[in-house]
Amino acid sequence: MSRGTSNAVRIGTEPSKLARWIILGIVGLAFMLPLVAMLEFTFREGFAGEHTLSHWTTLFSPESTRTYRSLITGVTNSFLLAAVTVGIVLVILLPTMILVQLQFPKLRRVLEFICIIPITVPAIVLVVGLAPVYAIVVRVFGGSIWTLAFAYGITVLPYAYRAIQSNLDAVDVITLSEAARSLGARWGSVLARVLLPNLRRGILAASFISVAVVLGEFTIASLLNRVNLQTAVLQISQSDPFVAVICALLALAFAFILLLIIGRVGQPRRIKKARRNRSDS
Amino acid sequence: MKGDADATARRHPLTGSGLLKFVGLTPFAVYVLLFLAIPTVLAVTTGFFDAEGGFTLANISGLFESVVLNAFLSSFGVSAVSAVIGSIVGALVCYALLGTSPDGPLRSVISSGSSVLAQFGGVMLAFTFIAFIGSQGLLTVFLANTFGIDIFANGPWLYQVPGLLLPYVYFQVPLMIITFMPALEGLKSQWAEANATLGGTRFTYWARIAAPVLAPSFFGSLLLLFANAFSSYATAAALISQGSFIVPLQIRAALISETVLGRENMAGALALGMIVVMVIVMWGYSVLQSRTSRWQR
């Protein structure tokens, strides 16, 4: 193995160990410093040089529930929105993707095109048109926060699509469902006992990435005057910058862990790929 | 392959009637129509109407007023500079990662960290940089105490257009790592072996083989980074509460006060302007991307 590596270095496909660690060291340091600054900021005692734990302890003390009520509302709203958005992905996007894969091979490109559109139409543009749409949504469903998930379902479309589609491409769903059908399975059990277990990874990855995107969403919530995690943190920063930075740090850490889990979930596919590459060379 | 799927579908009608199949597509179609198609059409057409619903070109001509033109120029500037820096630094990191195990802890940490900063950052990154180089930031205080350098001697630039550059680079580099890594991993070791066998050097391999193969992917990623910065709103909104130096902030001002240039529905015209830029950039991206996929097979 180590011999193979040195060979790759010699013919130039890979950087030498030294070059690798110089690049990663410099860029890594540059990216860690602002985060370290954030952490240091949360221990500041006022703007003088002293340090204190008080910002962390006040945030987690029982009295803080009153002081930071808007923050708690923001967090609960964001998690509710994340749940409803995942629901939209699972109930509307996933069945459509399976149906298109099985029955409408010609529509695959169309579906892909539709799902990629939200990258070209950014949230700041979409929100201009969402304002009048939500005037109607509020009249039909009322003004509760969960309705915002309709817009978020669109925002997560490219990410959720990519996660599910890469799983669909790796599994021969047509053969699987035909085999199940010819053995006498009904459509319900084909879906529940054959297709969904095979698509578990893609579904899980799509759900996690949707949660991460919804928890990080600011543009639409802010401009439609809804409260979510991000708008609440921005609002709190005006009265208590320390608590805002603590929240930002915790949110980044939470998203990092969530995405680390996505990486683990997607791993078996990558192992297969790596093995193929190894046998190639 | 596609034909096969067609034929099998016809031989074994998997669901009942042909009509029933199409019914299955309606929930998604209706949803996308209501929350993607209609908002998009509304966003780009409202600019053509005045408050009373009459047709007008006043908003569109407003796009060419100096305030708005300057915002577009600033947006282009920030996006271009952050995309160029981001793509070069990101590509270097991808190069450094070549030869590490794709499933190893180093890669998992870098790819998760990249996703967080590229997709989740937004408002949080604004706080990161306020804590880092804000007026009381760690670096600001350090420089002032140790070297007596006041980085804000020329005014509070962190809360103006130049201040956007650092946070933008901070989410552009990770996006480059995510998008460019697959292309770099697609380089086949046989090409390097052939190069070595024929007496080529490391330099000829990268300059004559890898560079032409990677070029479409690199410039495609560059365009994606440009589009990403151009359409980004959260970081700028959290950092800059006063003033509308870039286009997304102009849209904010138009939506909140509806008095940009004293015109109604100016947000629609600005949205149209942004969409035009985005469509051109993303079209370029997809053209380059299709040239890339040829090599990745």
Boltz contact constraints between the chains, C-beta under 6 A:
constraints:
  - contact:
      token1: [A, 8]
      token2: [B, 99]
      max_distance: 6.0
  - contact:
      token1: [A, 11]
      token2: [B, 192]
      max_distance: 6.0
  - contact:
      token1: [A, 11]
      token2: [B, 196]
      max_distance: 6.0
  - contact:
      token1: [A, 12]
      token2: [B, 192]
      max_distance: 6.0
  - contact:
      token1: [A, 12]
      token2: [B, 202]
      max_distance: 6.0
  - contact:
      token1: [A, 12]
      token2: [B, 205]
      max_distance: 6.0
  - contact:
      token1: [A, 13]
      token2: [B, 189]
      max_distance: 6.0
  - contact:
      token1: [A, 13]
      token2: [B, 192]
      max_distance: 6.0
  - contact:
      token1: [A, 14]
      token2: [B, 98]
      max_distance: 6.0
  - contact:
      token1: [A, 14]
      token2: [B, 99]
      max_distance: 6.0
  - contact:
      token1: [A, 15]
      token2: [B, 95]
      max_distance: 6.0
  - contact:
      token1: [A, 15]
      token2: [B, 96]
      max_distance: 6.0
  - contact:
      token1: [A, 20]
      token2: [B, 96]
      max_distance: 6.0
  - contact:
      token1: [A, 23]
      token2: [B, 92]
      max_distance: 6.0
  - contact:
      token1: [A, 23]
      token2: [B, 96]
      max_distance: 6.0
  - contact:
      token1: [A, 24]
      token2: [B, 96]
      max_distance: 6.0
  - contact:
      token1: [A, 27]
      token2: [B, 93]
      max_distance: 6.0
  - contact:
      token1: [A, 34]
      token2: [B, 128]
      max_distance: 6.0
  - contact:
      token1: [A, 34]
      token2: [B, 132]
      max_distance: 6.0
  - contact:
      token1: [A, 37]
      token2: [B, 131]
      max_distance: 6.0
  - contact:
      token1: [A, 37]
      token2: [B, 132]
      max_distance: 6.0
  - contact:
      token1: [A, 37]
      token2: [B, 138]
      max_distance: 6.0
  - contact:
      token1: [A, 38]
      token2: [B, 128]
      max_distance: 6.0
  - contact:
      token1: [A, 38]
      token2: [B, 131]
      max_distance: 6.0
  - contact:
      token1: [A, 40]
      token2: [B, 138]
      max_distance: 6.0
  - contact:
      token1: [A, 41]
      token2: [B, 131]
      max_distance: 6.0
  - contact:
      token1: [A, 47]
      token2: [B, 136]
      max_distance: 6.0
  - contact:
      token1: [A, 92]
      token2: [B, 27]
      max_distance: 6.0
  - contact:
      token1: [A, 92]
      token2: [B, 28]
      max_distance: 6.0
  - contact:
      token1: [A, 92]
      token2: [B, 31]
      max_distance: 6.0
  - contact:
      token1: [A, 96]
      token2: [B, 28]
      max_distance: 6.0
  - contact:
      token1: [A, 99]
      token2: [B, 24]
      max_distance: 6.0
  - contact:
      token1: [A, 103]
      token2: [B, 21]
      max_distance: 6.0
  - contact:
      token1: [A, 105]
      token2: [B, 2]
      max_distance: 6.0
  - contact:
      token1: [A, 105]
      token2: [B, 5]
      max_distance: 6.0
  - contact:
      token1: [A, 114]
      token2: [B, 32]
      max_distance: 6.0
  - contact:
      token1: [A, 120]
      token2: [B, 278]
      max_distance: 6.0
  - contact:
      token1: [A, 120]
      token2: [B, 282]
      max_distance: 6.0
  - contact:
      token1: [A, 121]
      token2: [B, 40]
      max_distance: 6.0
  - contact:
      token1: [A, 122]
      token2: [B, 231]
      max_distance: 6.0
  - contact:
      token1: [A, 124]
      token2: [B, 233]
      max_distance: 6.0
  - contact:
      token1: [A, 124]
      token2: [B, 248]
      max_distance: 6.0
  - contact:
      token1: [A, 124]
      token2: [B, 251]
      max_distance: 6.0
  - contact:
      token1: [A, 125]
      token2: [B, 43]
      max_distance: 6.0
  - contact:
      token1: [A, 125]
      token2: [B, 271]
      max_distance: 6.0
  - contact:
      token1: [A, 125]
      token2: [B, 274]
      max_distance: 6.0
  - contact:
      token1: [A, 125]
      token2: [B, 275]
      max_distance: 6.0
  - contact:
      token1: [A, 126]
      token2: [B, 39]
      max_distance: 6.0
  - contact:
      token1: [A, 128]
      token2: [B, 43]
      max_distance: 6.0
  - contact:
      token1: [A, 128]
      token2: [B, 267]
      max_distance: 6.0
  - contact:
      token1: [A, 128]
      token2: [B, 271]
      max_distance: 6.0
  - contact:
      token1: [A, 129]
      token2: [B, 39]
      max_distance: 6.0
  - contact:
      token1: [A, 129]
      token2: [B, 40]
      max_distance: 6.0
  - contact:
      token1: [A, 129]
      token2: [B, 42]
      max_distance: 6.0
  - contact:
      token1: [A, 129]
      token2: [B, 43]
      max_distance: 6.0
  - contact:
      token1: [A, 130]
      token2: [B, 39]
      max_distance: 6.0
  - contact:
      token1: [A, 132]
      token2: [B, 42]
      max_distance: 6.0
  - contact:
      token1: [A, 133]
      token2: [B, 39]
      max_distance: 6.0
  - contact:
      token1: [A, 150]
      token2: [B, 35]
      max_distance: 6.0
  - contact:
      token1: [A, 154]
      token2: [B, 35]
      max_distance: 6.0
  - contact:
      token1: [A, 154]
      token2: [B, 36]
      max_distance: 6.0
  - contact:
      token1: [A, 174]
      token2: [B, 5]
      max_distance: 6.0
  - contact:
      token1: [A, 212]
      token2: [B, 120]
      max_distance: 6.0
  - contact:
      token1: [A, 216]
      token2: [B, 120]
      max_distance: 6.0
  - contact:
      token1: [A, 216]
      token2: [B, 122]
      max_distance: 6.0
  - contact:
      token1: [A, 218]
      token2: [B, 122]
      max_distance: 6.0
  - contact:
      token1: [A, 218]
      token2: [B, 123]
      max_distance: 6.0
  - contact:
      token1: [A, 218]
      token2: [B, 234]
      max_distance: 6.0
  - contact:
      token1: [A, 219]
      token2: [B, 233]
      max_distance: 6.0
  - contact:
      token1: [A, 219]
      token2: [B, 234]
      max_distance: 6.0
  - contact:
      token1: [A, 223]
      token2: [B, 255]
      max_distance: 6.0
  - contact:
      token1: [A, 230]
      token2: [B, 123]
      max_distance: 6.0
  - contact:
      token1: [A, 234]
      token2: [B, 123]
      max_distance: 6.0
  - contact:
      token1: [A, 234]
      token2: [B, 238]
      max_distance: 6.0
  - contact:
      token1: [A, 244]
      token2: [B, 127]
      max_distance: 6.0
  - contact:
      token1: [A, 245]
      token2: [B, 127]
      max_distance: 6.0
  - contact:
      token1: [A, 245]
      token2: [B, 131]
      max_distance: 6.0
  - contact:
      token1: [A, 248]
      token2: [B, 124]
      max_distance: 6.0
  - contact:
      token1: [A, 248]
      token2: [B, 127]
      max_distance: 6.0
  - contact:
      token1: [A, 251]
      token2: [B, 124]
      max_distance: 6.0
  - contact:
      token1: [A, 252]
      token2: [B, 124]
      max_distance: 6.0
  - contact:
      token1: [A, 255]
      token2: [B, 116]
      max_distance: 6.0
  - contact:
      token1: [A, 255]
      token2: [B, 120]
      max_distance: 6.0
  - contact:
      token1: [A, 256]
      token2: [B, 112]
      max_distance: 6.0
  - contact:
      token1: [A, 256]
      token2: [B, 116]
      max_distance: 6.0
  - contact:
      token1: [A, 259]
      token2: [B, 112]
      max_distance: 6.0
  - contact:
      token1: [A, 259]
      token2: [B, 115]
      max_distance: 6.0
  - contact:
      token1: [A, 259]
      token2: [B, 116]
      max_distance: 6.0
  - contact:
      token1: [A, 260]
      token2: [B, 112]
      max_distance: 6.0
  - contact:
      token1: [A, 263]
      token2: [B, 108]
      max_distance: 6.0
  - contact:
      token1: [A, 263]
      token2: [B, 112]
      max_distance: 6.0
  - contact:
      token1: [A, 267]
      token2: [B, 103]
      max_distance: 6.0
  - contact:
      token1: [A, 270]
      token2: [B, 102]
      max_distance: 6.0
  - contact:
      token1: [A, 270]
      token2: [B, 103]
      max_distance: 6.0
  - contact:
      token1: [A, 274]
      token2: [B, 102]
      max_distance: 6.0
  - contact:
      token1: [A, 281]
      token2: [B, 189]
      max_distance: 6.0
